[in-house]
Amino acid sequence: MADGDHVLVCVAWPYANGPLHLGHVAGCYLPPDIHARFERARGNRVLMVSGSDEHGTPITVTAEQEGVSPQNVV
């Protein structure tokens, strides 16, 4: 392709089971960011997508223990 290949980079969702820390960045965001930058440097078109999850079991349990909604825990 003249514009390079199309590359999809899907980022694993961070798991909000405690306060934010460096591991959230280094564990789920840094590796795909490096890969996306590498692919762009090769001339490829990159779409990097992520999301969030506020309905995991530890979040639900913490919310119930604190008497708040899962959104308030995250």
Buried (B, 14 or more C-beta within 10 A) or exposed (E): EEEEEEBEBEBEEBBBEEEEEEEBEEEBBEEBBEBBEEBBEEEBEBEBEEEEEBEBEEBBEBBEEEEEEBEEBB
